[in-house]
Amino acid sequence: METVRWIIMTAPEIFLLLAIAIGTILGRIKIGGFSIGTTACILIVAVLIGQLGSFSFPPILRTIMFSLFVFTIGYRSGPEFFASLSMRTLAQVVLALVIGGTGIVLVLIFAYAFKLDTGTAAGLTAGALTQSSVIGTASGALAQLDLPADVLKHQEANIAAGYAVTYVLGYILTLLFVPFIAPRLMRVDLKTEAAKLEAELAGGAPARTDNLSYRKFQARAYRVSAAAGRTIEAIETEIGQRTVIERIVRGDADVAPHRDVVLENGDDIVLTGPTAAIVVAKPVIGAEIDANELLHSLPGNVIDVLVENRKLHGRSIRKVADIVGDNARGVFLRTLTRMGREVPLGPDTRVYIGDIMTLVGSTGNIARATTQVGHALNASDRTDIAFLAVGIAAGLLAGLASVKIGAVALTLGGGGGALIAGLVCGWLRSRRPTMGALPPAAQQMLSDLGLGGFIAAIGLGNGLAAWSAIQAHGLLLIGMGIVVTLVPLAVGTLVVYHLLRMNPVVTCGALAGAMTVDAAVTGACDVAESQTPVLGVAVPYAVGNVVLTVLGPIVVAATSTG
C-alpha cells in the first residue's frame, strides 16, 4: 500500500490514464444492447480509484483537457447551430430551449426547497440532463467566486457526486422515454407514423428530384448511328433517369459534350447513369462497343461532401435539386448521413448543414456539384494546429469576462468561452473550407481524450469527498434526477407536437438530439423499424449542446446568491 501511495504522490498521471482506459473499456460493454457510456464509467472508476489516497492535479491540466473537449463540441456543432437560426427549423430549436429551460427551473426549485449547495445543484443539472460539459462550465464558474481552497474542493466533489448518481439514471430514462413513452404521450404508433412519413418522403413529382437519386452508377461506350443528327440534350431526355453523355470522340479528337452539341454518325460516346437506363440505351444511340481506353480515360469517383451551403439548410432534396440545377448533371446521391446515421432518401427528405452527401459520378461532375453543396471530405486532411490553438486561446480569453448580477459575477468561464470559440471557428470553417481543418477522426479523438481526462481528474481529485456525498445524498439525488430528466422531456414532447405540430417521428429523434443521447435515436429507429427518426436529430443536438452547456454558470450564479 505504501508503494501505491508513493506512486500517487510521484506520478498521479498514471492513475489518470488507467481510469480513462478502464472506464473506456467498461463503457463499451453492452448488456442486452445497452451500455452506459464511457463518460460515466470513467468517472465511476476514477472515484473508486480515488479511495486509494489523495490525488492532486494542476488546475491547468483540467483547463486544457476540458477546453479541448468543449471547443471540439462547438466546432462540430457550429455550422448547424448558426444555420438553425431560421424559421424552417424553429420547432426543433424551440424543443431544445424548452428542455433546457424546464430543466434549469426544476433544478433551482429543488436547490431552494432542499437547500442544495451549488456543487450538488450543478452535478444534478449535468447528470439528469445528460450533459457532461456542465461539469466543466460550473467548475469554471465556481473558480471565479474566490472561494477558500477547501470549500472549492468540497463543491467540486459534490458536482462529481451529483453527476455520478444522476447521469446513469438520466441516460437510461432518456433511452426509454424517446421510443416508448413519447409516442404514448402523443397517442401515436411509432411504426405506423414512420411508414406514413416514408410514404410522404417518397411522394411528389419525381422528375426533378431524380436529379439526385442513386440506384447503381456505371458507364458504357456506344457508337452513334440511330442518334445521328440529334442533340445531346434530346438523347439524354429520351433515355431519362439523368443519364449523361460524358465524352464524345469524333475521329481522333474529343468534342466537348455540351448539351446543344449535335451527334454525328460514327461518333464514339460514353454514357453514364443508373444501370437500368444504360442497358436499354442501345436502340436510341446505336451499338454498344468495347472501348476500354475510352472508358478508362473517364475518371469516376465516390466522394463524401459536407453540406455547408446555407441556402440548402432545411430544404427538401427536391428543392436542393432545383437550387443546384445543372451543376448536378451527371452526379448521383448515393446516401445522406446525419450524425453518423443514414437518412432515408426521398423527394421530400430535408437536408441540413452538417449532413454528409455521398456523391457518385465522374470526377469533374462531382467537383462542379461540390462547389454548390459544401466541400469534399478529404481523408488526408491534417489538423490545423495553429487554428485550433488560437481558437481555444481566444475562447479562454473571452471566458475571463464577467457581468455582475448582484454580488455574483456571472461568467462563461474558460469552458464556456472555448465553446463559443468552437462554434465560431466551426462556422468559419464552413464558410472558408481552406482554413481550420479538423477532420472527423481528430474531432473524435480530441473530444474523447479531453472529456475523459477532465472527468478522470475530477473523480480522482475528489474521490473521497465524492463518495461521502453519494452516501449522504444518494436517494435524494435519485428522486430529483428522475424528475429533472422526465419532466423536461414530457413538456418538450407536448409543446412541439400539440402546439408546433411537429411530426411525431421527427419529434422522437429531436428529443434524443436535444438531450444529446445518440443511443436514444437507435432505440426510436428500432421501434419504428425505420431510419426516419434520424431526420429530427441534427438541429436539436447542435442547439442542445450549447444551451445545456451554458446552464453550468447559470446554476452557479443562481444558487450562490441564495
C-alpha positions as CSV (number, residue, x, y, z in Angstrom):
1,M,0.0,0.0,0.0
2,E,2.9,2.3,0.7
3,T,4.1,1.7,-2.8
4,V,0.7,2.8,-4.2
5,R,0.7,5.9,-2.1
6,W,4.2,6.7,-3.3
7,I,3.1,6.4,-6.9
8,I,0.1,8.6,-6.2
9,M,2.3,11.3,-4.8
10,T,5.0,10.9,-7.5
11,A,3.1,10.2,-10.7
12,P,-0.7,10.6,-10.3
13,E,-1.0,10.8,-14.1
14,I,-0.5,7.0,-14.2
15,F,-3.8,6.5,-12.4
16,L,-5.5,9.2,-14.6
17,L,-4.6,7.3,-17.7
18,L,-5.6,4.0,-16.1
19,A,-9.0,5.5,-15.2
20,I,-9.5,6.6,-18.8
21,A,-8.5,3.2,-20.1
22,I,-10.6,1.1,-17.7
23,G,-13.6,3.4,-18.0
24,T,-13.5,3.4,-21.7
25,I,-13.3,-0.4,-21.8
26,L,-16.3,-0.8,-19.4
27,G,-18.2,1.9,-21.3
28,R,-18.1,-0.2,-24.4
29,I,-19.6,-3.3,-22.8
30,K,-23.3,-3.8,-23.8
31,I,-25.7,-5.8,-21.8
32,G,-28.9,-6.5,-23.7
33,G,-27.8,-3.9,-26.3
34,F,-27.4,-1.2,-23.6
35,S,-24.3,0.5,-22.4
36,I,-24.0,3.4,-20.0
37,G,-21.2,5.1,-22.0
38,T,-17.6,5.8,-21.4
39,T,-18.0,9.2,-19.6
40,A,-20.0,7.8,-16.6
41,C,-17.7,4.7,-16.4
42,I,-14.6,6.9,-16.4
43,L,-16.0,9.0,-13.5
44,I,-17.1,5.9,-11.5
45,V,-13.7,4.2,-12.0
46,A,-11.9,7.5,-11.1
47,V,-14.0,7.9,-7.9
48,L,-13.2,4.3,-6.8
49,I,-9.5,4.7,-7.5
50,G,-9.7,7.9,-5.6
51,Q,-10.3,6.0,-2.5
52,L,-6.7,4.8,-2.5
53,G,-5.4,8.2,-1.5
54,S,-5.2,11.9,-2.1
55,F,-4.6,12.8,-5.7
56,S,-3.6,16.3,-6.8
57,F,-3.5,17.6,-10.4
58,P,-2.5,21.1,-11.5
59,P,-5.6,23.2,-12.5
60,I,-4.1,23.9,-15.9
61,L,-4.4,20.2,-16.8
62,R,-8.1,20.2,-16.3
63,T,-8.5,23.5,-18.1
64,I,-6.7,22.2,-21.2
65,M,-8.5,18.9,-21.2
66,F,-11.9,20.5,-20.8
67,S,-11.1,23.2,-23.4
68,L,-10.1,20.6,-26.0
69,F,-13.4,18.8,-25.4
70,V,-15.8,21.7,-25.4
71,F,-14.0,23.5,-28.3
72,T,-14.4,20.4,-30.4
73,I,-18.1,20.1,-29.5
74,G,-18.6,23.8,-30.6
75,Y,-16.6,23.3,-33.7
76,R,-18.7,20.2,-34.7
77,S,-22.0,22.0,-33.9
78,G,-21.1,25.5,-35.2
79,P,-22.4,25.3,-38.8
80,E,-25.6,23.6,-37.7
81,F,-26.1,25.9,-34.7
82,F,-25.9,29.1,-36.8
83,A,-27.9,27.6,-39.7
84,S,-30.6,26.6,-37.2
85,L,-31.4,30.2,-36.6
86,S,-34.1,30.3,-39.2
87,M,-37.9,29.8,-39.4
88,R,-37.5,26.5,-41.2
89,T,-36.1,24.8,-38.1
90,L,-37.9,26.9,-35.5
91,A,-39.8,24.0,-33.9
92,Q,-36.6,21.9,-33.4
93,V,-34.8,24.9,-31.8
94,V,-37.8,25.5,-29.5
95,L,-37.7,21.9,-28.3
96,A,-34.0,22.2,-27.2
97,L,-34.8,25.5,-25.5
98,V,-37.9,24.1,-23.7
99,I,-36.0,21.1,-22.4
100,G,-33.1,23.2,-21.2
101,G,-35.4,25.9,-19.7
102,T,-37.6,23.4,-17.9
103,G,-34.6,21.5,-16.6
104,I,-33.0,24.6,-15.1
105,V,-36.2,25.7,-13.5
106,L,-36.7,22.3,-11.8
107,V,-33.1,22.2,-10.6
108,L,-33.4,25.7,-9.0
109,I,-36.7,24.7,-7.4
110,F,-35.0,21.6,-5.8
111,A,-32.0,23.7,-4.8
112,Y,-34.1,26.1,-2.8
113,A,-36.5,23.6,-1.5
114,F,-33.9,21.2,-0.2
115,K,-31.2,23.8,0.4
116,L,-28.8,22.1,-2.0
117,D,-25.3,23.6,-2.3
118,T,-24.1,24.9,-5.6
119,G,-21.9,21.9,-6.4
120,T,-24.8,19.4,-5.8
121,A,-27.2,21.5,-7.9
122,A,-24.6,21.7,-10.8
123,G,-24.0,18.0,-10.6
124,L,-27.7,17.3,-10.7
125,T,-28.0,19.5,-13.8
126,A,-25.1,17.8,-15.6
127,G,-26.3,14.3,-14.8
128,A,-30.1,14.5,-15.1
129,L,-29.9,16.4,-18.4
130,T,-27.1,14.1,-19.6
131,Q,-24.7,16.9,-20.5
132,S,-21.2,16.2,-19.2
133,S,-19.9,19.7,-20.2
134,V,-21.9,21.3,-17.5
135,I,-19.3,19.9,-15.0
136,G,-16.6,22.0,-16.6
137,T,-18.5,25.2,-17.0
138,A,-19.9,25.0,-13.5
139,S,-16.4,24.3,-12.1
140,G,-15.0,27.2,-14.0
141,A,-17.8,29.5,-12.7
142,L,-17.1,28.3,-9.1
143,A,-13.4,29.1,-9.5
144,Q,-14.3,32.7,-10.3
145,L,-16.0,33.1,-6.9
146,D,-12.8,33.3,-4.9
147,L,-13.8,30.6,-2.6
148,P,-11.4,29.1,0.0
149,A,-9.5,26.2,-1.4
150,D,-11.2,23.6,0.9
151,V,-14.7,25.0,0.1
152,L,-14.0,24.9,-3.7
153,K,-12.7,21.3,-3.4
154,H,-15.8,20.3,-1.5
155,Q,-18.1,21.9,-4.1
156,E,-16.2,20.1,-6.9
157,A,-16.6,16.8,-5.1
158,N,-20.4,17.5,-4.8
159,I,-20.5,18.2,-8.6
160,A,-18.9,14.8,-9.2
161,A,-21.2,13.1,-6.7
162,G,-24.4,14.6,-8.2
163,Y,-23.3,13.7,-11.7
164,A,-22.3,10.2,-10.9
165,V,-25.6,9.4,-9.2
166,T,-27.9,11.0,-11.8
167,Y,-26.2,10.6,-15.1
168,V,-26.7,6.9,-15.5
169,L,-30.3,7.2,-14.4
170,G,-30.9,10.1,-16.7
171,Y,-29.3,8.2,-19.6
172,I,-31.4,5.1,-19.1
173,L,-34.6,7.2,-18.7
174,T,-33.9,9.0,-21.9
175,L,-33.3,5.8,-23.7
176,L,-36.7,4.5,-22.5
177,F,-38.7,7.8,-22.9
178,V,-37.9,8.5,-26.5
179,P,-39.0,5.3,-28.2
180,F,-41.7,4.2,-25.7
181,I,-43.1,7.0,-23.5
182,A,-43.1,9.9,-26.0
183,P,-45.3,8.0,-28.6
184,R,-47.8,7.3,-25.8
185,L,-47.9,11.0,-24.8
186,M,-48.6,11.8,-28.5
187,R,-51.0,8.9,-28.7
188,V,-49.4,7.5,-31.9
189,D,-47.9,4.2,-33.0
190,L,-44.3,5.0,-34.0
191,K,-44.1,2.2,-36.6
192,T,-47.3,3.3,-38.3
193,E,-46.2,7.0,-38.3
194,A,-42.8,6.1,-39.6
195,A,-44.4,4.2,-42.5
196,K,-46.6,7.3,-43.3
197,L,-43.6,9.6,-43.2
198,E,-41.6,7.3,-45.5
199,A,-44.5,7.4,-47.9
200,E,-44.6,11.2,-47.8
201,L,-40.8,11.4,-48.3
202,A,-41.1,9.2,-51.4
203,G,-44.1,11.0,-52.8
204,G,-44.3,14.0,-55.1
205,A,-43.2,14.6,-58.7
206,P,-40.0,12.6,-59.2
207,A,-38.9,14.2,-62.4
208,R,-36.6,16.8,-60.9
209,T,-35.9,15.0,-57.7
210,D,-34.4,12.1,-59.5
211,N,-31.8,14.6,-60.2
212,L,-30.2,13.4,-57.1
213,S,-31.3,9.7,-56.8
214,Y,-28.9,6.8,-57.0
215,R,-29.5,3.2,-57.9
216,K,-26.3,1.8,-59.4
217,F,-24.0,4.0,-61.4
218,Q,-22.0,2.8,-64.4
219,A,-20.6,3.9,-67.7
220,R,-20.8,2.2,-71.1
221,A,-19.5,3.1,-74.6
222,Y,-21.6,3.3,-77.8
223,R,-21.1,4.1,-81.5
224,V,-23.6,6.6,-82.8
225,S,-25.9,5.5,-85.5
226,A,-29.6,5.9,-84.5
227,A,-28.8,9.1,-82.6
228,A,-27.0,10.8,-85.5
229,G,-28.4,14.3,-86.2
230,R,-29.8,14.8,-82.7
231,T,-28.5,16.9,-79.8
232,I,-27.1,15.6,-76.6
233,E,-30.0,17.2,-74.7
234,A,-32.5,15.3,-76.8
235,I,-30.8,12.0,-76.3
236,E,-30.4,12.4,-72.6
237,T,-34.0,13.4,-72.3
238,E,-35.3,10.4,-74.2
239,I,-33.3,7.9,-72.2
240,G,-34.2,9.7,-69.0
241,Q,-33.2,8.9,-65.4
242,R,-30.5,11.5,-65.6
243,T,-28.2,9.7,-67.9
244,V,-25.4,11.9,-69.1
245,I,-23.2,11.8,-72.2
246,E,-19.8,12.4,-70.6
247,R,-17.5,12.1,-73.6
248,I,-17.6,12.3,-77.4
249,V,-14.8,11.2,-79.6
250,R,-15.1,12.2,-83.3
251,G,-12.4,10.7,-85.4
252,D,-9.3,11.2,-83.2
253,A,-10.4,14.3,-81.5
254,D,-12.5,14.9,-78.4
255,V,-15.6,17.1,-78.7
256,A,-16.8,18.9,-75.6
257,P,-20.1,17.3,-74.6
258,H,-22.3,20.4,-74.3
259,R,-26.0,19.8,-74.3
260,D,-26.5,21.6,-77.6
261,V,-23.9,19.5,-79.5
262,V,-25.3,17.5,-82.4
263,L,-24.1,13.9,-82.6
264,E,-22.7,12.6,-85.9
265,N,-22.8,9.1,-87.4
266,G,-19.7,7.2,-86.2
267,D,-19.1,9.2,-83.0
268,D,-18.0,7.2,-80.1
269,I,-19.6,8.3,-76.8
270,V,-19.5,7.4,-73.2
271,L,-22.9,7.3,-71.4
272,T,-23.2,7.3,-67.6
273,G,-26.1,6.8,-65.3
274,P,-28.2,4.2,-63.5
275,T,-27.8,0.7,-64.7
276,A,-31.5,0.3,-65.6
277,A,-31.3,3.2,-68.0
278,I,-27.9,2.5,-69.5
279,V,-28.7,-1.1,-70.5
280,V,-31.7,0.0,-72.7
281,A,-29.9,2.9,-74.4
282,K,-28.8,0.9,-77.5
283,P,-31.9,1.5,-79.6
284,V,-31.7,5.2,-79.0
285,I,-28.0,5.6,-79.7
286,G,-26.5,2.7,-81.6
287,A,-24.4,-0.4,-81.0
288,E,-22.5,-0.8,-77.7
289,I,-18.8,-1.1,-78.3
290,D,-15.8,-2.5,-76.4
291,A,-13.8,0.6,-75.8
292,N,-11.7,0.2,-72.6
293,E,-9.4,3.1,-73.4
294,L,-12.4,5.4,-73.9
295,L,-13.9,4.3,-70.6
296,H,-10.7,4.3,-68.6
297,S,-9.9,7.8,-69.6
298,L,-13.1,8.9,-67.9
299,P,-12.3,9.2,-64.2
300,G,-15.2,8.2,-61.9
301,N,-15.4,8.7,-58.2
302,V,-17.4,8.3,-55.0
303,I,-16.9,11.3,-52.7
304,D,-18.3,12.4,-49.3
305,V,-19.4,16.0,-49.4
306,L,-20.1,18.0,-46.2
307,V,-23.2,20.2,-46.7
308,E,-22.3,23.8,-45.8
309,N,-24.4,25.9,-48.2
310,R,-26.8,27.8,-46.0
311,K,-29.3,28.0,-49.0
312,L,-29.7,24.2,-48.7
313,H,-30.4,24.1,-44.9
314,G,-33.8,22.7,-44.2
315,R,-34.7,22.2,-47.8
316,S,-36.1,19.0,-49.3
317,I,-34.0,17.0,-51.8
318,R,-36.5,18.1,-54.4
319,K,-35.7,21.8,-53.7
320,V,-32.0,21.1,-53.4
321,A,-32.0,19.7,-56.9
322,D,-33.7,22.9,-58.1
323,I,-31.1,25.1,-56.3
324,V,-28.1,23.1,-57.6
325,G,-29.6,22.9,-61.0
326,D,-27.4,21.9,-64.0
327,N,-24.4,21.7,-61.7
328,A,-25.8,18.4,-60.5
329,R,-25.8,17.0,-64.1
330,G,-24.1,13.6,-64.1
331,V,-24.0,13.4,-60.3
332,F,-26.0,10.9,-58.2
333,L,-26.7,10.9,-54.4
334,R,-25.9,7.5,-53.0
335,T,-26.5,8.2,-49.3
336,L,-27.3,11.0,-46.9
337,T,-25.7,10.7,-43.5
338,R,-26.6,12.7,-40.4
339,M,-24.9,12.3,-37.0
340,G,-23.3,9.1,-38.3
341,R,-26.6,7.6,-39.3
342,E,-28.0,7.1,-42.8
343,V,-31.1,9.1,-43.5
344,P,-34.0,7.6,-45.6
345,L,-33.9,9.2,-49.0
346,G,-37.0,10.6,-50.8
347,P,-38.0,13.7,-52.7
348,D,-39.2,15.4,-49.5
349,T,-36.3,14.4,-47.3
350,R,-34.8,17.5,-45.8
351,V,-31.1,18.4,-45.9
352,Y,-29.3,20.2,-43.1
353,I,-25.9,21.9,-42.7
354,G,-23.6,19.3,-41.3
355,D,-25.1,16.4,-43.3
356,I,-22.8,14.3,-45.4
357,M,-23.8,13.6,-49.0
358,T,-22.1,10.6,-50.7
359,L,-22.0,11.6,-54.4
360,V,-21.3,9.3,-57.3
361,G,-20.2,10.4,-60.8
362,S,-17.3,11.5,-62.9
363,T,-14.6,13.4,-61.0
364,G,-15.3,16.6,-63.0
365,N,-19.1,16.5,-62.5
366,I,-18.7,15.8,-58.7
367,A,-16.2,18.7,-58.4
368,R,-18.8,21.0,-60.1
369,A,-21.6,19.9,-57.8
370,T,-19.5,20.1,-54.7
371,T,-19.0,23.8,-55.1
372,Q,-22.8,24.3,-54.8
373,V,-23.1,22.0,-51.7
374,G,-20.1,22.4,-49.5
375,H,-16.7,20.9,-49.5
376,A,-15.4,17.4,-50.1
377,L,-14.2,15.5,-47.0
378,N,-10.6,14.5,-47.7
379,A,-9.3,11.7,-45.5
380,S,-5.7,13.1,-45.9
381,D,-6.6,16.5,-44.3
382,R,-4.3,17.3,-41.4
383,T,-5.4,19.1,-38.3
384,D,-4.7,22.9,-38.4
385,I,-3.0,23.0,-35.0
386,A,-2.4,26.8,-35.3
387,F,-6.1,27.4,-35.9
388,L,-7.0,25.1,-33.1
389,A,-4.6,26.7,-30.6
390,V,-5.6,30.3,-31.5
391,G,-9.3,29.4,-31.3
392,I,-9.0,27.9,-27.8
393,A,-6.8,30.7,-26.6
394,A,-9.3,33.3,-27.8
395,G,-12.1,31.3,-26.1
396,L,-10.3,31.2,-22.8
397,L,-9.6,34.9,-23.0
398,A,-13.3,35.6,-23.7
399,G,-14.1,33.4,-20.7
400,L,-12.4,35.8,-18.4
401,A,-15.0,38.5,-19.0
402,S,-17.8,38.7,-16.4
403,V,-21.0,40.5,-15.7
404,K,-22.0,41.5,-12.2
405,I,-25.5,40.3,-11.1
406,G,-25.9,41.5,-7.5
407,A,-22.9,40.2,-5.6
408,V,-22.1,37.5,-8.1
409,A,-20.0,37.8,-11.2
410,L,-21.7,35.8,-14.0
411,T,-19.1,34.5,-16.4
412,L,-18.9,31.8,-19.0
413,G,-15.5,30.8,-17.7
414,G,-12.9,29.1,-19.8
415,G,-15.2,26.3,-20.8
416,G,-18.0,28.5,-21.9
417,G,-15.5,30.7,-23.8
418,A,-14.0,27.7,-25.5
419,L,-17.4,26.5,-26.5
420,I,-18.3,29.9,-28.1
421,A,-14.9,30.0,-29.8
422,G,-15.5,26.5,-31.2
423,L,-18.9,27.5,-32.5
424,V,-17.4,30.5,-34.3
425,C,-14.4,28.5,-35.6
426,G,-16.7,25.7,-36.9
427,W,-18.8,28.3,-38.7
428,L,-15.8,30.0,-40.2
429,R,-14.5,26.6,-41.4
430,S,-17.9,26.1,-43.2
431,R,-17.5,29.5,-44.9
432,R,-13.9,29.0,-45.8
433,P,-13.1,25.3,-46.2
434,T,-9.4,26.0,-46.9
435,M,-8.8,27.1,-43.3
436,G,-9.1,25.5,-39.9
437,A,-9.1,21.8,-40.9
438,L,-10.1,19.5,-38.0
439,P,-11.0,16.1,-39.6
440,P,-13.8,14.0,-38.0
441,A,-11.3,11.4,-36.6
442,A,-9.3,14.2,-35.0
443,Q,-12.5,15.7,-33.6
444,Q,-13.5,12.4,-32.0
445,M,-10.0,11.9,-30.5
446,L,-9.9,15.4,-29.0
447,S,-13.4,15.1,-27.7
448,D,-12.9,11.6,-26.1
449,L,-9.4,12.4,-24.7
450,G,-10.4,15.9,-23.5
451,L,-13.6,14.8,-21.7
452,G,-12.1,11.6,-20.4
453,G,-9.0,13.3,-19.0
454,F,-11.1,16.1,-17.4
455,I,-13.6,13.7,-15.8
456,A,-10.9,11.4,-14.6
457,A,-9.1,14.3,-12.9
458,I,-12.3,15.4,-11.2
459,G,-13.0,11.9,-10.0
460,L,-9.5,11.1,-8.7
461,G,-9.0,14.5,-7.1
462,N,-12.4,14.4,-5.3
463,G,-12.8,10.7,-4.9
464,L,-13.0,10.5,-1.1
465,A,-15.3,13.5,-0.7
466,A,-17.5,12.5,-3.6
467,W,-18.0,9.0,-2.2
468,S,-19.1,10.6,1.1
469,A,-21.5,12.9,-0.7
470,I,-23.0,9.9,-2.6
471,Q,-23.6,8.1,0.6
472,A,-25.2,11.1,2.3
473,H,-27.5,12.3,-0.5
474,G,-27.8,9.3,-2.9
475,L,-31.5,8.6,-2.5
476,L,-32.5,12.3,-2.7
477,L,-30.4,12.8,-5.8
478,I,-32.0,9.8,-7.4
479,G,-35.5,11.2,-6.8
480,M,-34.6,14.6,-8.1
481,G,-32.8,13.2,-11.0
482,I,-35.8,11.2,-12.2
483,V,-37.9,14.4,-12.1
484,V,-35.3,16.6,-13.8
485,T,-34.9,14.1,-16.6
486,L,-38.5,13.1,-17.3
487,V,-40.4,16.3,-16.8
488,P,-38.5,18.4,-19.5
489,L,-38.8,15.5,-21.9
490,A,-42.6,15.3,-21.4
491,V,-43.1,19.1,-21.6
492,G,-40.9,19.3,-24.7
493,T,-42.9,16.5,-26.4
494,L,-46.3,18.1,-25.7
495,V,-45.2,21.5,-26.8
496,V,-43.7,20.6,-30.1
497,Y,-46.3,18.0,-31.0
498,H,-49.5,19.7,-29.9
499,L,-48.6,23.4,-30.3
500,L,-46.0,23.4,-33.1
501,R,-47.4,20.4,-34.9
502,M,-44.0,18.6,-35.4
503,N,-44.2,15.2,-37.0
504,P,-44.2,12.6,-34.2
505,V,-41.4,10.5,-35.7
506,V,-39.3,13.6,-36.1
507,T,-40.2,14.6,-32.6
508,C,-38.7,11.4,-31.2
509,G,-35.4,12.0,-33.0
510,A,-35.4,15.6,-31.9
511,L,-35.9,14.6,-28.2
512,A,-32.8,12.4,-28.4
513,G,-30.9,15.2,-30.1
514,A,-31.9,17.8,-27.5
515,M,-30.7,15.6,-24.7
516,T,-27.6,14.7,-26.7
517,V,-28.2,11.0,-26.2
518,D,-27.3,9.3,-29.5
519,A,-28.3,5.9,-28.4
520,A,-31.9,7.0,-27.9
521,V,-32.1,7.6,-31.7
522,T,-31.2,4.0,-32.3
523,G,-34.0,2.9,-29.9
524,A,-36.5,5.0,-31.8
525,C,-35.3,3.6,-35.1
526,D,-35.6,0.1,-33.8
527,V,-39.2,0.6,-32.6
528,A,-40.2,2.5,-35.7
529,E,-38.5,-0.2,-37.9
530,S,-37.3,2.8,-39.9
531,Q,-34.4,5.3,-40.0
532,T,-36.8,8.3,-40.2
533,P,-36.3,9.4,-36.5
534,V,-32.8,10.4,-37.6
535,L,-34.4,13.3,-39.6
536,G,-35.0,15.2,-36.3
537,V,-31.6,14.9,-34.6
538,A,-29.2,17.4,-36.1
539,V,-30.6,20.8,-35.2
540,P,-31.7,20.0,-31.6
541,Y,-28.4,18.2,-31.0
542,A,-26.4,21.4,-32.0
543,V,-28.6,23.7,-30.1
544,G,-28.9,21.4,-27.1
545,N,-25.1,21.1,-26.8
546,V,-24.9,24.9,-26.5
547,V,-28.0,25.5,-24.3
548,L,-27.2,22.8,-21.8
549,T,-23.5,23.7,-21.5
550,V,-24.2,27.3,-20.5
551,L,-26.6,26.1,-17.8
552,G,-23.5,25.5,-15.6
553,P,-22.7,29.2,-14.9
554,I,-26.4,29.9,-14.5
555,V,-26.8,27.4,-11.8
556,V,-23.7,28.6,-10.0
557,A,-24.9,32.3,-10.2
558,A,-28.5,31.4,-9.1
559,T,-27.6,29.1,-6.2
560,S,-24.6,31.2,-5.0
561,T,-26.9,34.2,-4.3
562,G,-29.4,32.0,-2.5
